[in-house]
Amino acid sequence: MEKHQLPIAIIGAGPVGLVTAAHLLAKGMTPLIFESGSKAGANIEQWAHVKMFSPWQSNVDGLAAQLLSAEGWISPPENEYPNGRQLLDGFVQPLANSAQIHSHLRLNTRVLAATRFGHDAMKTQGRSQAPFLLRVAGPAGNEDVLACAVIDASGTYQTPNWMGAHGIPALGEAEHAAHIAYSTPAVLGRDRNRYANKRVLVVGGGHSALNALQDMVRLAQDASQTKVLWAIRGDAAEGSLGSANDPLEQRGKLGLRIRQFLDEGRIELFTNVAIDQVIGNSKGLTVKAGEQVLPTIDELIVATGFRPDLSVLTELRTAVDPATQSAMLLAPLIDPNQHSCGTVRLHGAEELVHPEENFFIVGMKSYGRAPTFLLKTGYEQVRSVVEALEHSLNVTKRAELTLPESDLCNVD
């Protein structure tokens, strides 16, 4: 088969990966989507209980909506705010099951490595003419699949950041993993018994931490022995809480609720906590940050952000910023040390480019360790990348994206 007749491989069948497939099909190109989970959007299942900060109109791609509408799909109310379950049931699953996309989707299939056929990362001669080769593990075992391009939309949810302040696990973090949950567990749902009437420490200053705190306070209203503690690396909570003027209305309201809970004494806050050790004893867990020792707890919820898994890409020529772990040209636009979250200017294929021709990372994984990724951002990336793959780079700067500005920027 000629290289140009090969499919375009998409890693990940979350909303961005599926929207990528819709855009490729609209341009007459053939996608092949690899999803490691048993169904599309498998990672969203883990945060299905969490309400999103952006309304439906920002979470549904226009072209994908046209594809679905042709099959009888009814668009959700634009101004309502879905949770993860509603996003799955109302958009992701219908798109995955659509007549056009379903046949291109391979579930329970994990990409183990991506490379060039006959070329390791060192070999230059003839590289751009060689097809990509993906080693995948599926129901029938391992196999090699060829593709003319690769778009990695696998996200970062499966690789959360560690609790340790040094970028590596805190001493004892691995040993006490049975009492540590990452991101936002279903405190009011399937995980209720784990946290009810327990002493629980939430670690992190971002919005995942605020969601976990909100649920813990609500749990404590019914389970009166529940104690809610919060540890942040900064010297005050103000940077996490935002204000009523936040352009993302629901995000602003969440911050105001947490501020109220603090004022009412429902959350015990610890600041300047750079955790370096977790110690277990007969009374529970003790968290240490230098000379600072926090009260004994039973459970930890670590919501300190995510990082990309780049291990499958080691034989491709990537240009990754050493700090954000995003594409080099994108890094200055999203580095939380340099800008206000939400003020990311329009970007697409030109900023997402890597030295490996026809290889792109899109969606949340494109941001690396940087926070505050919006689905609307990913959809614009996809439109631009598909245009680039169609050799239409002259349209990649068409201004179709407006991101809300915000003064919230958390590296936790």
N, C-alpha and C positions, 0 to 999 in steps of 0.2 A: 504493500500500500504506500502511495506517495505521502510525503510528510503533510502536505496541505489537506489531505483527505482524512487525517487522523482527528480524533475528537480533541476538545479542549478540556483538560482535567480540572475539576473544581474539588478542592478539599474542604469538606464540611457542608452539611445540609441544614444550616441555620437559616434565618431570614435573608442574610446577605448572600450566602451561597446559592440559595434558590432563586433570588432575584437576579443574580449573575446569570444563571441558566436561562431565565426568561429573556434577558436582554440578548444573549447569544442566539437563542432561537429566533428572536425577532430579526436578527441580522443574517439569518440563514446559516449560522454556524452550529456545530453539534457539541453540546456539553456532555460530560460524563462526570457525575457527582458521586464522590465517595463519602459515606457517612459511617463513622465508627459505631454509632448507636443503633438501637433496634428500630428507631423511627426518626424522621426528620425533626430537628429542633430538640434533640435529646438533652442537651445541656440546659435548655430553658426549663425542663421538668424540675431541675434542682431549685429554681427560684420562681416557680409557677405562682406562689402565694404573694409575690412582691408586686406592688402597684408601680407602674411606670411613671416617670416624670413628664413624659411627652404624650400628647393625645394621639388618637388613631391616625389623624391626617399626617402626622410625622412618622408613623410606623408602617405605613403601607406605601409601597412604590407604585407610581402611576402606571407604568407599563405592565407590571405584574397584575395590577388591578384590572386592566383592560383584558388581559388573558383570562383571568378568573371570571370576569363579568360575562364573557362570551360563553361560559359554561354554566351560567345561572347563579353565580355567587353574588350575594348582596353585601355591599360595603357596610362596615360598622359605622355608627355615628361619628362623624369626624372629630367632634370636640369632646368626646368621652375619653377617659383615661383607662386603658386596659391594664390588667395584671398579666403576669407571664402566662397563666393558663389561658386567658382570653386571647392573647397574642398567638399562642399555639393553635387553639381551636378555631379562631376566627380568620387567621391568615396563613400561618406556616403550614399546617396540615392540609388545608385546601390547595395551596400552591404545590405542595409535594405530591398530592394525589391527582392533580390536574392531568388531563389527557396528554398534554404536550410534554410535561416534565417527568411524569411517573416512570416512563420507560427508560429514562436516562439516569435514574437514581439507583445506586447500589448500597443497600443498608448492611449493617454489621460488617463493614469493610473498612479496615484501618490502613492508612498509608504509612508504611514503615520507613520509606526513603524515597527521595526524588533525585534524579540525576539525568545526565544525557546519555543516550545510547552510545556505547563504545567510548565514553569519555568520563574520566574522573575530573575533579575540580582543577587539576593541574594542566590538563591537555587543552590546547588552544586551537590547533589546526582543524578546520572543518566543524568547529563546535556549533556555530549558529545554524548550520545545515542539518545537524543531527537532531532527531526527535527526542523528546523527553522520555525517560523511562521511570515509571513509578512501581516500586515493589509494594504490593498490597497484601494484607492478610484478610481473607474472607471466609465464608462458610465452607468453601471447597479447599481451603488451605492457602498457601502463599503462591502468588503469581506475579509476573511482570506485565505491565500495561504500558503501551506507547501513547503519546499525546503530542500535539503540535504546540501546545502552550499549557501553562500551569497557573491557576489562580488559587492561592491559599486563603480560604475564608474559614479556617478552623477555629478561630477565636482563641480565648485565653482562659476560659472558665475552669478548665481542668488543671491549670497550673497556678494556683494562688500564691501570693507572696508569703514568705515566712513571717512569724511573729518577731523573730530576732531583729534587733536594731541595726545589725551589721550587714544585712542583706543575705545572711545565711541563717539556718535554724538556731534558735536560742539553745543553750545547753539544756538538755532534758526535754526539748520540744518533741523530738521523735519518740522518746521513751514513754511519754504521757499522751500519745496521739489518741488514745481511746477517750480522753476527756477534752479533746480539742476539736472544734468544728470550724471550718473556714467559710467565709462569705456570710450568707444569710440563711441559717437553718429555719425550718418551718416550726418556729417556737409555739405558735398557736394551733398547729396541725399535727402532723405525724411525729414531731419531735417534742410534743408537749410534756410527756412524762419524764423526758430526760432533764428538763429544766424546771419543772414545777417544784416549788419549795426548796430550791437549791440556791447556793451562792454563786452567781454567774458574773464573770468579768468579760466585758466586750472591749476588744482592743482595736483601735483604728479611728481616724478622724474623717473618713469619707462618708458617702451617703449610704453605703452598705451597712456601715456601723450604725448610722442613725436609724435605719430601718430595723436592725436587730434590737436596738435600744427601745424603740417604740413598741415592738412586739413583747419584749421582756416586761415593760411597765404594764402593759395590758394583761399579761399573764399574772403578774403580781397582784392585780386587782381581785383575781379569783383564788389564787394560791398565795395566801397571805404571808407565808414564811419565805417567799422568794426575795432574794436580795440582788439588786442590780447595781453593778459597779462598771465604771467606764474609765479606760486608760488611753491617753493620747500623748503623742510625742511633743506637741507644742506646749506653750506656757499658758494658753487660754483656749476655751472652746469657741470663742467668737468666730474664728476663721472657718469653722465647720458649720455653724448654724445659719449663716446668711441673714436674709431679711425678707420682709414682705414684698420688697421691690424686685425679687428674683424674677427674671423673665420666664423661667420655668415655674409656673405657679405652684404646682404640687410639691416641687422641691423646696420652695420657700416656705410652704405651709408645714412641711415635715420639720424643717429647722426650727420654726416657731414652736411647734409642739414639744420638741426636745428641750428648748429653752425653758418652757413652762414646767416641764417635768423636773428640770434641775432646780428651778426656783422653789418648787414644792417639796424638794428633798426626796423625790422618788428615785433619783439616780445619784450615786456617790461618785464624784469625778476626781480623777487623779491626773495631774499634768506633769509634763517633763519626764515622761516614763519611756525610757529607752531600754526595752527588755533585753536582758542577756542570759537569764537563767530561769528555769521552772523546776521546782523541787517538790517531790511528792512525799507525804508522810501519812500516818494513820488518821490525821485530821482533815486531809485534803491536799490541795496544791498551793504552793507559795510561789509568787512571781517576784523576781528580783530585777532591779534596774540600777546597777552600780551599788551604791550604799542604800538605796531606797528599797524597802521591803513592803509589798502590798498585803492587805489582809488575806487570810486563808480563804480559798474558794473551792468549789466543787467542779465547776465547768468553765471552759474558756470558749469564747466565740471570737475568732480572729478575722477581722475584716480590713485587711491592710492592702487590698488591691490584688492585681494579677500581673503575670509576666508571660511573654510568649515562649512556647516550646519551639526552638529553632533546630532541634536535633535531627529532624528528618530532612533538613535542607543543607547539610554539611557538604554535599558534593555539588551543590549549585553555587554560582558566584553571586553572593549577596553583598550588599553594601549597607551595613547596619550601624546605626549610631551607637557608640559605646555606653551612653547613658540611658536613653529612652528605649533602645533596642527596636526602634522603628527604622524605616528607610532613611538614609542620610539626608535627603532633601526635604523630607517631611519633618524631621526632628525639630528644627528651629521654630516651626509653626505650632507645635504641640507641647514643647517642653514647659512643664508647670513652673519652672524657675524663671522663665522668660516672658510668660504671657498670662493673661487672665483666662481661666477656663471658659470655653464657649466662644472665644473670640478668634477661633481658627478661621483663617481666610479660605476662600474657595481653593480646593486642591483636587487633583485627579492623577491621571497616569504620569504626568511629568514629574510630580513629587513622589510618586510611588515606584518609580523605575529602579531597577537593579541592574548591575552589569550583565546578568544573565538575560539575554534577549527573550521576550515573551514570557517572562515570569513576573508575577505580581503578588503581593500580599495585600488583602483588602479587609475591610471590616474591623472589628475590635483588635484583631491581631496586628493590623497595620500600625496601631498606636503604640505597640510594645507595652511598656510599663506606664505610659502616660494615662491620666484619668479622663473621665467625662466624655466618653465616646457616645455619639447618638446614632441610631439606626439611619436617620436621614443622611448623615455623613457618609455612611457606608453605601447607600444607594447612589449617591452622587459619584463616589469613587467607581462603583461598578459601571455606571453609564460611561464614564470617561475611559476606563480601561477597555471596555468592549469597543468603543470607538477607536482606541489606539490599535487594538488587535485587528480592526478592519482597515487599518492604515488611513484613519481620518483624524490625525492629530490636530488638524486645524480647528476642530470644533471642541477640543477638550477644555477650553477656557470659557465656554458658554456659561454665563452666570445663572445657574438654576437653583443654587442653594443659599439659604439664609439661615445662619445659626444664631441663636439667642446669646447675647453677651451675659456674662455673670462674673461676679467678683469672687466666686468660690473656686479655690484651687487647692486640692489636697493631694499630696504625694503618698499618703498612707493608703 
